[in-house]
């Protein structure tokens, strides 16, 4: 079974839309922001760990270059 051939549209014109109101119940909005705040805590911890590791490596490398060997590295290696 073959489909009838339809000509492809030459240009696509977007339909303009204006959003005038967004009706969200207050308690659902509060619940959403509460969940978002709780979900942000592990993300902040993960970002802080990565920043700490990168900064430790950079400053350890800079101190080694500037002042010579400074002892054990940031990871105790």
PDB file of N, CA, C, O and CB in Angstrom:
ATOM      1  N   UNK A   1       0.840  -1.167   0.000  1.00  0.00           N
ATOM      2  CA  UNK A   1       0.000   0.000   0.000  1.00  0.00           C
ATOM      3  C   UNK A   1       0.892   1.239   0.000  1.00  0.00           C
ATOM      4  O   UNK A   1       1.762   1.376   0.860  1.00  0.00           O
ATOM      5  CB  UNK A   1      -0.959  -0.007   1.213  1.00  0.00           C
ATOM      6  N   UNK A   2       0.688   2.108  -0.924  1.00  0.00           N
ATOM      7  CA  UNK A   2       1.500   3.315  -1.014  1.00  0.00           C
ATOM      8  C   UNK A   2       0.699   4.521  -0.556  1.00  0.00           C
ATOM      9  O   UNK A   2      -0.524   4.579  -0.690  1.00  0.00           O
ATOM     10  CB  UNK A   2       2.009   3.523  -2.445  1.00  0.00           C
ATOM     11  N   UNK A   3       1.428   5.472  -0.016  1.00  0.00           N
ATOM     12  CA  UNK A   3       0.778   6.693   0.448  1.00  0.00           C
ATOM     13  C   UNK A   3       0.741   7.686  -0.707  1.00  0.00           C
ATOM     14  O   UNK A   3       1.655   7.722  -1.530  1.00  0.00           O
ATOM     15  CB  UNK A   3       1.520   7.298   1.686  1.00  0.00           C
ATOM     16  N   UNK A   4      -0.305   8.481  -0.765  1.00  0.00           N
ATOM     17  CA  UNK A   4      -0.357   9.467  -1.845  1.00  0.00           C
ATOM     18  C   UNK A   4       0.729  10.527  -1.647  1.00  0.00           C
ATOM     19  O   UNK A   4       1.006  10.950  -0.525  1.00  0.00           O
ATOM     20  CB  UNK A   4      -1.754  10.131  -1.911  1.00  0.00           C
ATOM     21  N   UNK A   5       1.311  10.929  -2.717  1.00  0.00           N
ATOM     22  CA  UNK A   5       2.374  11.937  -2.656  1.00  0.00           C
ATOM     23  C   UNK A   5       1.758  13.309  -2.432  1.00  0.00           C
ATOM     24  O   UNK A   5       0.885  13.749  -3.180  1.00  0.00           O
ATOM     25  CB  UNK A   5       3.228  11.927  -3.954  1.00  0.00           C
ATOM     26  N   UNK A   6       2.231  13.970  -1.393  1.00  0.00           N
ATOM     27  CA  UNK A   6       1.770  15.323  -1.107  1.00  0.00           C
ATOM     28  C   UNK A   6       2.953  16.264  -1.259  1.00  0.00           C
ATOM     29  O   UNK A   6       4.058  15.946  -0.821  1.00  0.00           O
ATOM     30  CB  UNK A   6       1.146  15.427   0.323  1.00  0.00           C
ATOM     31  N   UNK A   7       2.738  17.388  -1.860  1.00  0.00           N
ATOM     32  CA  UNK A   7       3.867  18.318  -2.009  1.00  0.00           C
ATOM     33  C   UNK A   7       4.289  18.869  -0.651  1.00  0.00           C
ATOM     34  O   UNK A   7       3.458  19.162   0.210  1.00  0.00           O
ATOM     35  CB  UNK A   7       3.496  19.478  -2.962  1.00  0.00           C
ATOM     36  N   UNK A   8       5.567  18.998  -0.489  1.00  0.00           N
ATOM     37  CA  UNK A   8       6.101  19.545   0.759  1.00  0.00           C
ATOM     38  C   UNK A   8       5.813  21.037   0.814  1.00  0.00           C
ATOM     39  O   UNK A   8       5.866  21.723  -0.207  1.00  0.00           O
ATOM     40  CB  UNK A   8       7.629  19.275   0.883  1.00  0.00           C
ATOM     41  N   UNK A   9       5.507  21.539   2.008  1.00  0.00           N
ATOM     42  CA  UNK A   9       5.270  22.983   2.105  1.00  0.00           C
ATOM     43  C   UNK A   9       6.552  23.752   1.789  1.00  0.00           C
ATOM     44  O   UNK A   9       7.646  23.359   2.196  1.00  0.00           O
ATOM     45  CB  UNK A   9       4.752  23.358   3.517  1.00  0.00           C
ATOM     46  N   UNK A  10       6.398  24.824   1.075  1.00  0.00           N
ATOM     47  CA  UNK A  10       7.580  25.583   0.655  1.00  0.00           C
ATOM     48  C   UNK A  10       8.183  26.370   1.812  1.00  0.00           C
ATOM     49  O   UNK A  10       9.403  26.404   1.970  1.00  0.00           O
ATOM     50  CB  UNK A  10       7.220  26.534  -0.485  1.00  0.00           C
ATOM     51  N   UNK A  11       7.347  26.995   2.613  1.00  0.00           N
ATOM     52  CA  UNK A  11       7.844  27.731   3.775  1.00  0.00           C
ATOM     53  C   UNK A  11       6.958  27.418   4.961  1.00  0.00           C
ATOM     54  O   UNK A  11       5.760  27.175   4.818  1.00  0.00           O
ATOM     55  CB  UNK A  11       7.887  29.261   3.505  1.00  0.00           C
ATOM     56  N   UNK A  12       7.552  27.429   6.106  1.00  0.00           N
ATOM     57  CA  UNK A  12       6.807  27.176   7.340  1.00  0.00           C
ATOM     58  C   UNK A  12       6.709  28.473   8.104  1.00  0.00           C
ATOM     59  O   UNK A  12       7.722  29.089   8.438  1.00  0.00           O
ATOM     60  CB  UNK A  12       7.482  26.068   8.207  1.00  0.00           C
ATOM     61  N   UNK A  13       5.508  28.880   8.374  1.00  0.00           N
ATOM     62  CA  UNK A  13       5.275  30.122   9.094  1.00  0.00           C
ATOM     63  C   UNK A  13       4.838  29.804  10.518  1.00  0.00           C
ATOM     64  O   UNK A  13       3.797  29.175  10.711  1.00  0.00           O
ATOM     65  CB  UNK A  13       4.214  30.989   8.373  1.00  0.00           C
ATOM     66  N   UNK A  14       5.611  30.224  11.525  1.00  0.00           N
ATOM     67  CA  UNK A  14       5.206  29.956  12.904  1.00  0.00           C
ATOM     68  C   UNK A  14       3.974  30.776  13.277  1.00  0.00           C
ATOM     69  O   UNK A  14       3.778  31.897  12.808  1.00  0.00           O
ATOM     70  CB  UNK A  14       6.359  30.262  13.871  1.00  0.00           C
ATOM     71  N   UNK A  15       3.163  30.183  14.126  1.00  0.00           N
ATOM     72  CA  UNK A  15       1.976  30.876  14.608  1.00  0.00           C
ATOM     73  C   UNK A  15       2.349  31.662  15.854  1.00  0.00           C
ATOM     74  O   UNK A  15       2.849  31.073  16.812  1.00  0.00           O
ATOM     75  CB  UNK A  15       0.818  29.878  14.903  1.00  0.00           C
ATOM     76  N   UNK A  16       2.125  32.965  15.875  1.00  0.00           N
ATOM     77  CA  UNK A  16       2.464  33.739  17.069  1.00  0.00           C
ATOM     78  C   UNK A  16       1.541  33.393  18.231  1.00  0.00           C
ATOM     79  O   UNK A  16       0.328  33.266  18.062  1.00  0.00           O
ATOM     80  CB  UNK A  16       2.389  35.238  16.770  1.00  0.00           C
ATOM     81  N   UNK A  17       2.129  33.243  19.405  1.00  0.00           N
ATOM     82  CA  UNK A  17       1.378  32.890  20.603  1.00  0.00           C
ATOM     83  C   UNK A  17       1.763  33.866  21.703  1.00  0.00           C
ATOM     84  O   UNK A  17       2.936  34.207  21.860  1.00  0.00           O
ATOM     85  CB  UNK A  17       1.651  31.412  21.037  1.00  0.00           C
ATOM     86  N   UNK A  18       0.776  34.312  22.458  1.00  0.00           N
ATOM     87  CA  UNK A  18       1.018  35.177  23.605  1.00  0.00           C
ATOM     88  C   UNK A  18       0.439  34.515  24.839  1.00  0.00           C
ATOM     89  O   UNK A  18      -0.756  34.227  24.891  1.00  0.00           O
ATOM     90  CB  UNK A  18       0.403  36.588  23.391  1.00  0.00           C
ATOM     91  N   UNK A  19       1.282  34.272  25.831  1.00  0.00           N
ATOM     92  CA  UNK A  19       0.840  33.672  27.078  1.00  0.00           C
ATOM     93  C   UNK A  19       0.409  34.797  28.006  1.00  0.00           C
ATOM     94  O   UNK A  19       1.199  35.678  28.347  1.00  0.00           O
ATOM     95  CB  UNK A  19       1.963  32.797  27.726  1.00  0.00           C
ATOM     96  N   UNK A  20      -0.852  34.754  28.407  1.00  0.00           N
ATOM     97  CA  UNK A  20      -1.368  35.843  29.238  1.00  0.00           C
ATOM     98  C   UNK A  20      -1.516  35.448  30.692  1.00  0.00           C
ATOM     99  O   UNK A  20      -1.457  36.312  31.568  1.00  0.00           O
ATOM    100  CB  UNK A  20      -2.694  36.308  28.711  1.00  0.00           C
ATOM    101  N   UNK A  21      -1.707  34.169  30.978  1.00  0.00           N
ATOM    102  CA  UNK A  21      -1.889  33.750  32.366  1.00  0.00           C
ATOM    103  C   UNK A  21      -1.401  32.320  32.532  1.00  0.00           C
ATOM    104  O   UNK A  21      -1.485  31.502  31.616  1.00  0.00           O
ATOM    105  CB  UNK A  21      -3.372  33.872  32.795  1.00  0.00           C
ATOM    106  N   UNK A  22      -0.896  32.044  33.710  1.00  0.00           N
ATOM    107  CA  UNK A  22      -0.457  30.702  34.064  1.00  0.00           C
ATOM    108  C   UNK A  22      -1.061  30.401  35.422  1.00  0.00           C
ATOM    109  O   UNK A  22      -0.654  30.972  36.433  1.00  0.00           O
ATOM    110  CB  UNK A  22       1.119  30.575  34.080  1.00  0.00           C
ATOM    111  N   UNK A  23      -2.027  29.507  35.441  1.00  0.00           N
ATOM    112  CA  UNK A  23      -2.781  29.233  36.661  1.00  0.00           C
ATOM    113  C   UNK A  23      -2.191  28.008  37.357  1.00  0.00           C
ATOM    114  O   UNK A  23      -2.494  26.873  36.988  1.00  0.00           O
ATOM    115  CB  UNK A  23      -4.288  29.014  36.346  1.00  0.00           C
ATOM    116  N   UNK A  24      -1.348  28.243  38.365  1.00  0.00           N
ATOM    117  CA  UNK A  24      -0.743  27.170  39.144  1.00  0.00           C
ATOM    118  C   UNK A  24      -1.183  27.353  40.588  1.00  0.00           C
ATOM    119  O   UNK A  24      -1.011  28.431  41.156  1.00  0.00           O
ATOM    120  CB  UNK A  24       0.825  27.172  39.016  1.00  0.00           C
ATOM    121  N   UNK A  25      -1.750  26.311  41.189  1.00  0.00           N
ATOM    122  CA  UNK A  25      -2.147  26.437  42.597  1.00  0.00           C
ATOM    123  C   UNK A  25      -0.933  26.729  43.482  1.00  0.00           C
ATOM    124  O   UNK A  25       0.165  26.228  43.238  1.00  0.00           O
ATOM    125  CB  UNK A  25      -2.855  25.151  43.074  1.00  0.00           C
ATOM    126  N   UNK A  26      -1.150  27.539  44.501  1.00  0.00           N
ATOM    127  CA  UNK A  26      -0.058  28.006  45.351  1.00  0.00           C
ATOM    128  C   UNK A  26       0.673  26.850  46.026  1.00  0.00           C
ATOM    129  O   UNK A  26       1.904  26.832  46.047  1.00  0.00           O
ATOM    130  CB  UNK A  26      -0.591  28.964  46.405  1.00  0.00           C
ATOM    131  N   UNK A  27      -0.060  25.887  46.575  1.00  0.00           N
ATOM    132  CA  UNK A  27       0.590  24.783  47.288  1.00  0.00           C
ATOM    133  C   UNK A  27       1.418  23.906  46.355  1.00  0.00           C
ATOM    134  O   UNK A  27       2.462  23.395  46.760  1.00  0.00           O
ATOM    135  CB  UNK A  27      -0.454  23.933  47.996  1.00  0.00           C
ATOM    136  N   UNK A  28       0.976  23.724  45.127  1.00  0.00           N
ATOM    137  CA  UNK A  28       1.777  22.947  44.173  1.00  0.00           C
ATOM    138  C   UNK A  28       3.064  23.692  43.828  1.00  0.00           C
ATOM    139  O   UNK A  28       4.116  23.078  43.650  1.00  0.00           O
ATOM    140  CB  UNK A  28       0.965  22.657  42.888  1.00  0.00           C
ATOM    141  N   UNK A  29       2.974  25.007  43.735  1.00  0.00           N
ATOM    142  CA  UNK A  29       4.158  25.812  43.459  1.00  0.00           C
ATOM    143  C   UNK A  29       5.137  25.762  44.630  1.00  0.00           C
ATOM    144  O   UNK A  29       6.346  25.651  44.424  1.00  0.00           O
ATOM    145  CB  UNK A  29       3.761  27.260  43.163  1.00  0.00           C
ATOM    146  N   UNK A  30       4.625  25.842  45.847  1.00  0.00           N
ATOM    147  CA  UNK A  30       5.471  25.740  47.037  1.00  0.00           C
ATOM    148  C   UNK A  30       6.130  24.367  47.091  1.00  0.00           C
ATOM    149  O   UNK A  30       7.319  24.259  47.391  1.00  0.00           O
ATOM    150  CB  UNK A  30       4.647  25.994  48.321  1.00  0.00           C
ATOM    151  N   UNK A  31       5.363  23.317  46.803  1.00  0.00           N
ATOM    152  CA  UNK A  31       5.917  21.959  46.815  1.00  0.00           C
ATOM    153  C   UNK A  31       7.022  21.813  45.771  1.00  0.00           C
ATOM    154  O   UNK A  31       8.049  21.187  46.037  1.00  0.00           O
ATOM    155  CB  UNK A  31       4.808  20.922  46.558  1.00  0.00           C
ATOM    156  N   UNK A  32       6.818  22.384  44.593  1.00  0.00           N
ATOM    157  CA  UNK A  32       7.843  22.305  43.554  1.00  0.00           C
ATOM    158  C   UNK A  32       9.139  22.979  43.994  1.00  0.00           C
ATOM    159  O   UNK A  32      10.218  22.406  43.844  1.00  0.00           O
ATOM    160  CB  UNK A  32       7.337  22.944  42.265  1.00  0.00           C
ATOM    161  N   UNK A  33       9.036  24.188  44.534  1.00  0.00           N
ATOM    162  CA  UNK A  33      10.246  24.898  44.956  1.00  0.00           C
ATOM    163  C   UNK A  33      10.918  24.212  46.145  1.00  0.00           C
ATOM    164  O   UNK A  33      12.143  24.243  46.259  1.00  0.00           O
ATOM    165  CB  UNK A  33       9.910  26.345  45.315  1.00  0.00           C
ATOM    166  N   UNK A  34      10.144  23.601  47.022  1.00  0.00           N
ATOM    167  CA  UNK A  34      10.723  22.858  48.144  1.00  0.00           C
ATOM    168  C   UNK A  34      11.508  21.655  47.636  1.00  0.00           C
ATOM    169  O   UNK A  34      12.617  21.390  48.100  1.00  0.00           O
ATOM    170  CB  UNK A  34       9.620  22.403  49.122  1.00  0.00           C
ATOM    171  N   UNK A  35      10.928  20.926  46.680  1.00  0.00           N
ATOM    172  CA  UNK A  35      11.634  19.776  46.103  1.00  0.00           C
ATOM    173  C   UNK A  35      12.884  20.223  45.349  1.00  0.00           C
ATOM    174  O   UNK A  35      13.917  19.555  45.402  1.00  0.00           O
ATOM    175  CB  UNK A  35      10.703  18.990  45.162  1.00  0.00           C
ATOM    176  N   UNK A  36      12.792  21.343  44.653  1.00  0.00           N
ATOM    177  CA  UNK A  36      13.956  21.847  43.924  1.00  0.00           C
ATOM    178  C   UNK A  36      15.073  22.246  44.884  1.00  0.00           C
ATOM    179  O   UNK A  36      16.250  22.020  44.603  1.00  0.00           O
ATOM    180  CB  UNK A  36      13.562  23.043  43.048  1.00  0.00           C
ATOM    181  N   UNK A  37      14.702  22.838  46.016  1.00  0.00           N
ATOM    182  CA  UNK A  37      15.711  23.220  47.009  1.00  0.00           C
ATOM    183  C   UNK A  37      16.370  21.986  47.613  1.00  0.00           C
ATOM    184  O   UNK A  37      17.582  21.974  47.830  1.00  0.00           O
ATOM    185  CB  UNK A  37      15.079  24.078  48.120  1.00  0.00           C
ATOM    186  N   UNK A  38      15.589  20.956  47.882  1.00  0.00           N
ATOM    187  CA  UNK A  38      16.166  19.720  48.419  1.00  0.00           C
ATOM    188  C   UNK A  38      17.057  19.030  47.388  1.00  0.00           C
ATOM    189  O   UNK A  38      18.093  18.467  47.742  1.00  0.00           O
ATOM    190  CB  UNK A  38      15.054  18.765  48.872  1.00  0.00           C
ATOM    191  N   UNK A  39      16.666  19.072  46.138  1.00  0.00           N
ATOM    192  CA  UNK A  39      17.474  18.439  45.095  1.00  0.00           C
ATOM    193  C   UNK A  39      18.768  19.209  44.841  1.00  0.00           C
ATOM    194  O   UNK A  39      19.739  18.633  44.350  1.00  0.00           O
ATOM    195  CB  UNK A  39      16.671  18.331  43.799  1.00  0.00           C
ATOM    196  N   UNK A  40      18.796  20.490  45.166  1.00  0.00           N
ATOM    197  CA  UNK A  40      19.994  21.294  44.924  1.00  0.00           C
ATOM    198  C   UNK A  40      21.099  21.004  45.930  1.00  0.00           C
ATOM    199  O   UNK A  40      22.269  21.260  45.646  1.00  0.00           O
ATOM    200  CB  UNK A  40      19.647  22.764  44.962  1.00  0.00           C
ATOM    201  N   UNK A  41      20.751  20.476  47.097  1.00  0.00           N
ATOM    202  CA  UNK A  41      21.761  20.234  48.138  1.00  0.00           C
ATOM    203  C   UNK A  41      22.836  19.254  47.674  1.00  0.00           C
ATOM    204  O   UNK A  41      24.018  19.584  47.773  1.00  0.00           O
ATOM    205  CB  UNK A  41      21.093  19.701  49.407  1.00  0.00           C
ATOM    206  N   UNK A  42      22.485  18.052  47.166  1.00  0.00           N
ATOM    207  CA  UNK A  42      23.550  17.156  46.687  1.00  0.00           C
ATOM    208  C   UNK A  42      24.329  17.738  45.510  1.00  0.00           C
ATOM    209  O   UNK A  42      25.525  17.483  45.372  1.00  0.00           O
ATOM    210  CB  UNK A  42      22.957  15.819  46.283  1.00  0.00           C
ATOM    211  N   UNK A  43      23.663  18.511  44.668  1.00  0.00           N
ATOM    212  CA  UNK A  43      24.365  19.118  43.538  1.00  0.00           C
ATOM    213  C   UNK A  43      25.398  20.127  44.017  1.00  0.00           C
ATOM    214  O   UNK A  43      26.500  20.190  43.473  1.00  0.00           O
ATOM    215  CB  UNK A  43      23.371  19.792  42.589  1.00  0.00           C
ATOM    216  N   UNK A  44      25.057  20.906  45.015  1.00  0.00           N
ATOM    217  CA  UNK A  44      26.008  21.881  45.565  1.00  0.00           C
ATOM    218  C   UNK A  44      27.198  21.165  46.194  1.00  0.00           C
ATOM    219  O   UNK A  44      28.339  21.601  46.041  1.00  0.00           O
ATOM    220  CB  UNK A  44      25.317  22.789  46.611  1.00  0.00           C
ATOM    221  N   UNK A  45      26.936  20.073  46.897  1.00  0.00           N
ATOM    222  CA  UNK A  45      28.023  19.303  47.512  1.00  0.00           C
ATOM    223  C   UNK A  45      28.945  18.741  46.436  1.00  0.00           C
ATOM    224  O   UNK A  45      30.167  18.807  46.569  1.00  0.00           O
ATOM    225  CB  UNK A  45      27.458  18.158  48.387  1.00  0.00           C
ATOM    226  N   UNK A  46      28.366  18.186  45.366  1.00  0.00           N
ATOM    227  CA  UNK A  46      29.181  17.619  44.288  1.00  0.00           C
ATOM    228  C   UNK A  46      30.025  18.699  43.613  1.00  0.00           C
ATOM    229  O   UNK A  46      31.203  18.474  43.333  1.00  0.00           O
ATOM    230  CB  UNK A  46      28.286  16.923  43.248  1.00  0.00           C
ATOM    231  N   UNK A  47      29.445  19.851  43.353  1.00  0.00           N
ATOM    232  CA  UNK A  47      30.196  20.941  42.725  1.00  0.00           C
ATOM    233  C   UNK A  47      31.308  21.424  43.652  1.00  0.00           C
ATOM    234  O   UNK A  47      32.408  21.725  43.189  1.00  0.00           O
ATOM    235  CB  UNK A  47      29.257  22.111  42.362  1.00  0.00           C
ATOM    236  N   UNK A  48      31.036  21.501  44.948  1.00  0.00           N
ATOM    237  CA  UNK A  48      32.055  21.940  45.904  1.00  0.00           C
ATOM    238  C   UNK A  48      33.226  20.963  45.939  1.00  0.00           C
ATOM    239  O   UNK A  48      34.378  21.386  46.034  1.00  0.00           O
ATOM    240  CB  UNK A  48      31.447  22.086  47.306  1.00  0.00           C
ATOM    241  N   UNK A  49      32.948  19.674  45.866  1.00  0.00           N
ATOM    242  CA  UNK A  49      34.021  18.673  45.867  1.00  0.00           C
ATOM    243  C   UNK A  49      34.882  18.817  44.615  1.00  0.00           C
ATOM    244  O   UNK A  49      36.110  18.793  44.696  1.00  0.00           O
ATOM    245  CB  UNK A  49      33.434  17.242  45.953  1.00  0.00           C
ATOM    246  N   UNK A  50      34.245  18.967  43.470  1.00  0.00           N
ATOM    247  CA  UNK A  50      35.002  19.108  42.221  1.00  0.00           C
ATOM    248  C   UNK A  50      35.848  20.381  42.243  1.00  0.00           C
ATOM    249  O   UNK A  50      37.013  20.359  41.846  1.00  0.00           O
ATOM    250  CB  UNK A  50      34.047  19.125  41.009  1.00  0.00           C
ATOM    251  N   UNK A  51      35.269  21.486  42.703  1.00  0.00           N
ATOM    252  CA  UNK A  51      36.020  22.745  42.776  1.00  0.00           C
ATOM    253  C   UNK A  51      37.199  22.601  43.727  1.00  0.00           C
ATOM    254  O   UNK A  51      38.292  23.088  43.438  1.00  0.00           O
ATOM    255  CB  UNK A  51      35.104  23.904  43.231  1.00  0.00           C
ATOM    256  N   UNK A  52      36.989  21.939  44.853  1.00  0.00           N
ATOM    257  CA  UNK A  52      38.067  21.745  45.833  1.00  0.00           C
ATOM    258  C   UNK A  52      39.202  20.910  45.246  1.00  0.00           C
ATOM    259  O   UNK A  52      40.374  21.225  45.452  1.00  0.00           O
ATOM    260  CB  UNK A  52      37.521  21.069  47.104  1.00  0.00           C
ATOM    261  N   UNK A  53      38.863  19.855  44.521  1.00  0.00           N
ATOM    262  CA  UNK A  53      39.903  19.013  43.927  1.00  0.00           C
ATOM    263  C   UNK A  53      40.686  19.767  42.849  1.00  0.00           C
ATOM    264  O   UNK A  53      41.914  19.696  42.802  1.00  0.00           O
ATOM    265  CB  UNK A  53      39.280  17.746  43.332  1.00  0.00           C
ATOM    266  N   UNK A  54      39.974  20.479  41.996  1.00  0.00           N
ATOM    267  CA  UNK A  54      40.658  21.223  40.934  1.00  0.00           C
ATOM    268  C   UNK A  54      41.528  22.326  41.531  1.00  0.00           C
ATOM    269  O   UNK A  54      42.673  22.503  41.113  1.00  0.00           O
ATOM    270  CB  UNK A  54      39.634  21.825  39.946  1.00  0.00           C
ATOM    271  N   UNK A  55      41.003  23.063  42.495  1.00  0.00           N
ATOM    272  CA  UNK A  55      41.788  24.129  43.122  1.00  0.00           C
ATOM    273  C   UNK A  55      42.991  23.548  43.855  1.00  0.00           C
ATOM    274  O   UNK A  55      44.079  24.124  43.806  1.00  0.00           O
ATOM    275  CB  UNK A  55      40.915  24.944  44.095  1.00  0.00           C
ATOM    276  N   UNK A  56      42.813  22.427  44.527  1.00  0.00           N
ATOM    277  CA  UNK A  56      43.934  21.798  45.219  1.00  0.00           C
ATOM    278  C   UNK A  56      45.036  21.388  44.267  1.00  0.00           C
ATOM    279  O   UNK A  56      46.217  21.586  44.551  1.00  0.00           O
ATOM    280  CB  UNK A  56      43.461  20.596  45.993  1.00  0.00           C
ATOM    281  N   UNK A  57      44.654  20.815  43.137  1.00  0.00           N
ATOM    282  CA  UNK A  57      45.662  20.425  42.156  1.00  0.00           C
ATOM    283  C   UNK A  57      46.366  21.641  41.561  1.00  0.00           C
ATOM    284  O   UNK A  57      47.586  21.637  41.393  1.00  0.00           O
ATOM    285  CB  UNK A  57      45.023  19.599  41.045  1.00  0.00           C
ATOM    286  N   UNK A  58      45.600  22.678  41.245  1.00  0.00           N
ATOM    287  CA  UNK A  58      46.216  23.867  40.656  1.00  0.00           C
ATOM    288  C   UNK A  58      47.167  24.550  41.630  1.00  0.00           C
ATOM    289  O   UNK A  58      48.289  24.890  41.256  1.00  0.00           O
ATOM    290  CB  UNK A  58      45.143  24.850  40.208  1.00  0.00           C
ATOM    291  N   UNK A  59      46.738  24.755  42.870  1.00  0.00           N
ATOM    292  CA  UNK A  59      47.587  25.452  43.831  1.00  0.00           C
ATOM    293  C   UNK A  59      48.773  24.600  44.254  1.00  0.00           C
ATOM    294  O   UNK A  59      49.849  25.138  44.516  1.00  0.00           O
ATOM    295  CB  UNK A  59      46.778  25.853  45.051  1.00  0.00           C
ATOM    296  N   UNK A  60      48.606  23.289  44.326  1.00  0.00           N
ATOM    297  CA  UNK A  60      49.729  22.417  44.642  1.00  0.00           C
ATOM    298  C   UNK A  60      50.757  22.473  43.514  1.00  0.00           C
ATOM    299  O   UNK A  60      51.961  22.533  43.761  1.00  0.00           O
ATOM    300  CB  UNK A  60      49.249  20.966  44.872  1.00  0.00           C
ATOM    301  N   UNK A  61      50.265  22.453  42.271  1.00  0.00           N
ATOM    302  CA  UNK A  61      51.177  22.546  41.130  1.00  0.00           C
ATOM    303  C   UNK A  61      51.889  23.883  41.085  1.00  0.00           C
ATOM    304  O   UNK A  61      53.079  23.939  40.774  1.00  0.00           O
ATOM    305  CB  UNK A  61      50.424  22.324  39.834  1.00  0.00           C
ATOM    306  N   UNK A  62      51.179  24.968  41.389  1.00  0.00           N
ATOM    307  CA  UNK A  62      51.796  26.296  41.390  1.00  0.00           C
ATOM    308  C   UNK A  62      52.852  26.401  42.480  1.00  0.00           C
ATOM    309  O   UNK A  62      53.932  26.945  42.249  1.00  0.00           O
ATOM    310  CB  UNK A  62      50.732  27.385  41.580  1.00  0.00           C
ATOM    311  N   UNK A  63      52.546  25.883  43.673  1.00  0.00           N
ATOM    312  CA  UNK A  63      53.509  25.954  44.774  1.00  0.00           C
ATOM    313  C   UNK A  63      54.741  25.114  44.462  1.00  0.00           C
ATOM    314  O   UNK A  63      55.859  25.507  44.796  1.00  0.00           O
ATOM    315  CB  UNK A  63      52.863  25.483  46.092  1.00  0.00           C
ATOM    316  N   UNK A  64      54.549  23.970  43.828  1.00  0.00           N
ATOM    317  CA  UNK A  64      55.686  23.128  43.465  1.00  0.00           C
ATOM    318  C   UNK A  64      56.562  23.848  42.445  1.00  0.00           C
ATOM    319  O   UNK A  64      57.789  23.784  42.523  1.00  0.00           O
ATOM    320  CB  UNK A  64      55.206  21.771  42.904  1.00  0.00           C
ATOM    321  N   UNK A  65      55.943  24.527  41.498  1.00  0.00           N
ATOM    322  CA  UNK A  65      56.706  25.241  40.484  1.00  0.00           C
ATOM    323  C   UNK A  65      57.424  26.449  41.085  1.00  0.00           C
ATOM    324  O   UNK A  65      58.573  26.720  40.736  1.00  0.00           O
ATOM    325  CB  UNK A  65      55.786  25.685  39.344  1.00  0.00           C
ATOM    326  N   UNK A  66      56.768  27.166  41.973  1.00  0.00           N
ATOM    327  CA  UNK A  66      57.323  28.412  42.509  1.00  0.00           C
ATOM    328  C   UNK A  66      58.358  28.174  43.602  1.00  0.00           C
ATOM    329  O   UNK A  66      59.405  28.820  43.613  1.00  0.00           O
ATOM    330  CB  UNK A  66      56.211  29.279  43.050  1.00  0.00           C
ATOM    331  N   UNK A  67      58.076  27.260  44.512  1.00  0.00           N
ATOM    332  CA  UNK A  67      58.925  27.095  45.694  1.00  0.00           C
ATOM    333  C   UNK A  67      59.668  25.766  45.735  1.00  0.00           C
ATOM    334  O   UNK A  67      60.363  25.488  46.713  1.00  0.00           O
ATOM    335  CB  UNK A  67      58.095  27.228  46.928  1.00  0.00           C
ATOM    336  N   UNK A  68      59.545  24.964  44.734  1.00  0.00           N
ATOM    337  CA  UNK A  68      60.164  23.652  44.761  1.00  0.00           C
ATOM    338  C   UNK A  68      59.220  22.639  45.380  1.00  0.00           C
ATOM    339  O   UNK A  68      58.053  22.941  45.629  1.00  0.00           O
ATOM    340  CB  UNK A  68      61.483  23.693  45.527  1.00  0.00           C
ATOM    341  N   UNK A  69      59.713  21.459  45.625  1.00  0.00           N
ATOM    342  CA  UNK A  69      58.856  20.389  46.129  1.00  0.00           C
ATOM    343  C   UNK A  69      58.341  20.743  47.512  1.00  0.00           C
ATOM    344  O   UNK A  69      59.121  21.079  48.402  1.00  0.00           O
ATOM    345  CB  UNK A  69      59.615  19.050  46.166  1.00  0.00           C
ATOM    346  N   UNK A  70      57.028  20.669  47.696  1.00  0.00           N
ATOM    347  CA  UNK A  70      56.393  21.101  48.938  1.00  0.00           C
ATOM    348  C   UNK A  70      55.867  19.936  49.771  1.00  0.00           C
ATOM    349  O   UNK A  70      55.014  20.134  50.636  1.00  0.00           O
ATOM    350  CB  UNK A  70      55.263  22.049  48.629  1.00  0.00           C
ATOM    351  N   UNK A  71      56.349  18.761  49.531  1.00  0.00           N
ATOM    352  CA  UNK A  71      55.866  17.631  50.318  1.00  0.00           C
ATOM    353  C   UNK A  71      54.765  16.887  49.588  1.00  0.00           C
ATOM    354  O   UNK A  71      54.677  16.924  48.361  1.00  0.00           O
ATOM    355  CB  UNK A  71      55.364  18.101  51.676  1.00  0.00           C
ATOM    356  N   UNK A  72      53.932  16.213  50.358  1.00  0.00           N
ATOM    357  CA  UNK A  72      52.888  15.383  49.779  1.00  0.00           C
ATOM    358  C   UNK A  72      51.857  16.252  49.071  1.00  0.00           C
ATOM    359  O   UNK A  72      51.613  17.397  49.450  1.00  0.00           O
ATOM    360  CB  UNK A  72      52.217  14.525  50.860  1.00  0.00           C
ATOM    361  N   UNK A  73      51.266  15.680  48.041  1.00  0.00           N
ATOM    362  CA  UNK A  73      50.285  16.400  47.238  1.00  0.00           C
ATOM    363  C   UNK A  73      48.955  16.551  47.948  1.00  0.00           C
ATOM    364  O   UNK A  73      48.830  16.184  49.116  1.00  0.00           O
ATOM    365  CB  UNK A  73      50.078  15.700  45.926  1.00  0.00           C
ATOM    366  N   UNK A  74      47.973  17.080  47.264  1.00  0.00           N
ATOM    367  CA  UNK A  74      46.678  17.340  47.884  1.00  0.00           C
ATOM    368  C   UNK A  74      45.936  16.067  48.255  1.00  0.00           C
ATOM    369  O   UNK A  74      44.998  16.112  49.051  1.00  0.00           O
ATOM    370  CB  UNK A  74      45.828  18.165  46.962  1.00  0.00           C
ATOM    371  N   UNK A  75      46.338  14.932  47.692  1.00  0.00           N
ATOM    372  CA  UNK A  75      45.668  13.673  47.988  1.00  0.00           C
ATOM    373  C   UNK A  75      46.500  12.796  48.910  1.00  0.00           C
ATOM    374  O   UNK A  75      46.134  11.647  49.160  1.00  0.00           O
ATOM    375  CB  UNK A  75      45.364  12.929  46.706  1.00  0.00           C
ATOM    376  N   UNK A  76      47.595  13.305  49.412  1.00  0.00           N
ATOM    377  CA  UNK A  76      48.450  12.530  50.296  1.00  0.00           C
ATOM    378  C   UNK A  76      49.253  11.471  49.567  1.00  0.00           C
ATOM    379  O   UNK A  76      49.655  10.475  50.168  1.00  0.00           O
ATOM    380  CB  UNK A  76      47.625  11.885  51.358  1.00  0.00           C
ATOM    381  N   UNK A  77      49.493  11.671  48.283  1.00  0.00           N
ATOM    382  CA  UNK A  77      50.231  10.679  47.492  1.00  0.00           C
ATOM    383  C   UNK A  77      51.707  10.985  47.484  1.00  0.00           C
ATOM    384  O   UNK A  77      52.485  10.257  46.868  1.00  0.00           O
ATOM    385  CB  UNK A  77      49.707  10.626  46.062  1.00  0.00           C
TER     386      UNK A  77
END
